[in-house]
Amino acid sequence: MIFNTILKKFAEYTLFLPFDVFERHKFIGSFVTDNATILDVGGSMSQLDKFSSPSKIVTADIKPPADIVYDGKQIPVDDGSYDIVTSIDVLEHVPPKFRKEFVKELNRIARKSVIISAPLGTKTHSQYEKEELENAKKQNIDIPYLEEHVELGLPTPELITSFAQKYGGTIFYSGNLSINRKLFRIHTFEVKNPLFNLILFFLKLIFNMCMNLGIYQYMTRRSFSESINRFYLVIEKK
């Protein structure tokens, strides 16, 4: 029990987070001004406070432990209630027919800016996720979020461009699918022996730290290509 608590505390340090988690929160945190108020939609387990210094972060989600639990359509707050509204890896879990309304709702609540990040649905990325899901099923590994990605489809470059045009946003791209595939395989790899799994846990933490220190600056603000992993849409309101 005590040892499990120690392990959880160890994993809380930002440099030990998996690279994809570290990268998206660090990049979004770079846009957060000090003492800003933030509504993180879908951020029940928000890590943003570890990468920025806002005066307040409130989370909204369709289920607890969010600060605001809502119906997935309209968030019960007034227009312009928060300086910044963020949405990290949520848009791909919204059914396609509701994605435009979802972004409209984020824009309604934000006083200064909206920051949205999600995996980018290029043809290459969509095929990659189908292959990884099939591979996981062969190994009897359940990955619910990946199943939903494949079922609903990732947000396409065309859709994100349309949001940028409508709301005057800027799109940033990051990641590389070849690297992402290797990272995914590493983090889903486990063995049946508890002792070996414990050793693997610490090896993964060390690996995460090396990745976060070594490649972050090279993986962000990349040019668009079919091998891009994710997008960031930053809407600055005037």
C-alpha positions in Angstrom: 0.0 0.0 0.0 2.7 2.5 1.0 4.9 1.4 -1.9 2.0 2.0 -4.4 1.6 5.5 -2.9 5.3 6.2 -3.5 5.0 5.0 -7.1 2.1 7.3 -7.7 3.9 10.3 -6.2 7.0 9.4 -8.4 4.9 9.5 -11.5 3.4 12.9 -10.7 6.6 14.8 -11.5 6.2 16.4 -14.9 9.4 15.1 -16.4 8.2 11.5 -15.7 4.9 11.9 -17.5 4.6 10.0 -20.8 5.9 12.2 -23.6 2.5 12.8 -25.2 1.0 13.9 -21.9 4.0 16.1 -21.1 4.1 17.7 -24.6 0.5 18.7 -24.9 0.3 20.2 -21.4 3.6 22.0 -21.7 2.8 23.5 -25.1 -0.7 24.7 -24.0 0.8 25.9 -20.7 3.1 28.2 -22.7 0.0 30.2 -23.9 -1.5 30.6 -20.4 -0.8 34.0 -18.9 -0.1 34.3 -15.2 -3.2 34.7 -13.0 -5.6 33.9 -15.8 -8.8 32.0 -15.0 -9.1 28.7 -16.9 -12.0 26.4 -17.7 -10.5 23.1 -18.8 -13.3 21.2 -20.6 -12.9 17.5 -20.4 -10.0 18.0 -18.0 -11.2 16.0 -15.0 -7.6 15.0 -14.4 -6.0 18.3 -15.6 -2.2 18.6 -15.5 -2.2 22.3 -16.6 -1.4 23.7 -13.2 1.9 21.9 -13.3 2.9 23.8 -16.5 1.4 27.3 -15.9 0.5 29.7 -13.1 -3.2 30.6 -13.5 -5.2 32.1 -10.6 -7.8 29.4 -11.0 -8.4 26.2 -13.0 -12.0 24.9 -13.1 -12.7 21.6 -14.8 -15.9 20.6 -16.7 -16.7 17.2 -17.9 -19.7 14.8 -18.4 -18.9 12.9 -15.3 -17.2 13.4 -11.9 -14.7 14.2 -10.6 -15.0 17.4 -12.6 -15.8 20.7 -10.8 -18.7 21.2 -13.3 -20.6 18.1 -14.5 -22.7 18.9 -17.6 -24.7 17.2 -20.3 -22.1 17.4 -23.0 -23.8 20.1 -24.8 -24.2 23.4 -22.9 -21.9 24.2 -20.0 -23.9 26.0 -17.3 -21.8 29.2 -17.1 -22.3 32.7 -18.5 -20.7 34.0 -21.7 -17.1 35.1 -21.2 -16.9 33.6 -17.8 -13.2 32.5 -18.0 -10.1 34.2 -19.5 -9.0 31.0 -21.2 -11.0 27.9 -22.2 -8.9 24.8 -22.9 -9.9 21.4 -24.4 -7.2 18.7 -24.4 -7.9 15.4 -26.2 -11.6 15.8 -26.1 -12.8 16.8 -29.6 -12.0 13.3 -31.0 -14.4 11.8 -28.4 -17.3 14.1 -29.4 -19.5 12.6 -32.1 -18.8 14.3 -35.5 -22.2 15.9 -35.8 -21.7 17.7 -32.5 -18.1 18.9 -33.0 -19.0 22.3 -34.5 -21.4 23.0 -31.6 -18.8 21.9 -29.1 -16.2 24.4 -30.4 -18.9 27.1 -30.6 -19.7 26.5 -26.9 -16.0 26.8 -25.9 -15.8 30.1 -27.8 -18.9 31.4 -26.0 -17.4 30.9 -22.6 -13.9 32.3 -23.3 -13.2 35.9 -22.6 -9.7 36.0 -24.1 -8.7 32.8 -25.8 -9.6 29.2 -26.6 -7.0 26.4 -26.9 -8.0 23.1 -28.4 -5.7 20.1 -28.9 -6.4 16.6 -30.2 -4.9 13.9 -32.5 -5.1 15.1 -36.1 -7.1 12.8 -38.4 -4.9 12.6 -41.5 -5.4 9.4 -43.5 -2.1 8.1 -42.3 -3.0 8.7 -38.6 -6.4 7.1 -39.0 -4.9 4.0 -40.6 -2.2 3.9 -37.9 -4.8 3.9 -35.1 -6.7 1.1 -36.7 -3.5 -1.0 -37.0 -2.6 -0.3 -33.3 -6.1 -1.2 -32.2 -6.0 -4.5 -34.1 -2.6 -5.3 -32.7 -3.8 -4.6 -29.1 -6.9 -6.8 -29.6 -4.6 -9.7 -30.7 -2.8 -9.3 -27.4 -6.1 -9.1 -25.4 -5.3 -5.5 -24.4 -8.3 -3.2 -24.0 -7.8 0.4 -25.0 -11.2 2.1 -24.8 -10.1 5.5 -25.9 -8.5 4.1 -29.0 -11.6 2.1 -29.8 -13.6 5.4 -29.6 -11.0 7.1 -31.9 -11.6 4.5 -34.5 -15.3 4.4 -34.1 -15.9 8.2 -34.3 -13.0 9.2 -36.4 -10.4 11.8 -35.6 -10.9 15.5 -36.3 -9.8 16.0 -39.9 -7.4 18.7 -41.1 -10.2 20.2 -43.2 -12.4 20.5 -40.1 -9.7 22.2 -38.0 -8.9 24.6 -40.8 -12.6 25.6 -41.0 -12.6 26.3 -37.3 -9.4 28.5 -37.7 -11.0 30.4 -40.5 -14.3 30.9 -38.7 -12.9 32.0 -35.4 -9.6 33.6 -36.5 -7.5 30.9 -35.0 -3.9 29.8 -35.5 -3.1 26.1 -36.0 0.1 24.5 -34.7 1.2 20.9 -35.4 3.4 18.6 -33.4 4.6 15.0 -33.1 5.5 12.3 -35.6 3.6 9.1 -36.1 6.7 6.9 -36.5 7.9 8.0 -33.1 4.4 7.8 -31.7 4.1 4.2 -32.7 7.3 3.2 -30.9 6.2 5.1 -27.8 2.8 3.5 -27.8 4.3 0.0 -28.0 6.7 0.8 -25.2 3.9 2.1 -22.8 1.5 -0.8 -23.5 4.2 -3.5 -23.1 3.8 -5.4 -19.9 4.7 -8.9 -18.6 2.9 -11.3 -16.2 5.6 -11.3 -13.6 4.9 -8.6 -11.0 8.6 -8.0 -10.2 9.5 -7.5 -13.8 6.5 -5.2 -14.2 7.8 -3.1 -11.3 11.2 -2.9 -13.0 9.5 -2.0 -16.2 7.7 0.8 -14.4 10.9 2.5 -13.3 12.5 2.0 -16.7 9.5 3.7 -18.3 9.9 6.6 -15.9 13.5 7.0 -16.8 12.7 6.7 -20.5 9.9 9.3 -20.2 12.4 11.8 -18.6 14.9 11.3 -21.3 12.3 11.8 -24.0 10.8 14.9 -22.4 14.2 16.5 -21.9 15.5 15.5 -25.3 12.9 15.8 -28.0 10.2 18.2 -26.9 11.7 21.2 -28.7 12.0 19.2 -31.9 8.4 17.8 -31.9 6.4 21.0 -31.5 5.6 23.8 -34.0 6.2 21.5 -37.0 5.0 21.9 -40.6 1.9 20.1 -41.6 2.4 16.6 -43.1 0.5 13.3 -43.2 2.8 12.0 -40.4 1.8 14.7 -37.9 0.4 13.4 -34.6 -1.6 16.3 -33.2 -2.8 19.8 -33.7 -3.3 22.8 -31.5 -5.9 25.4 -32.4 -5.3 28.7 -30.6 -8.1 31.3 -30.9 -7.3 34.7 -29.6 -10.5 36.8 -29.1 -10.4 40.5 -29.9 
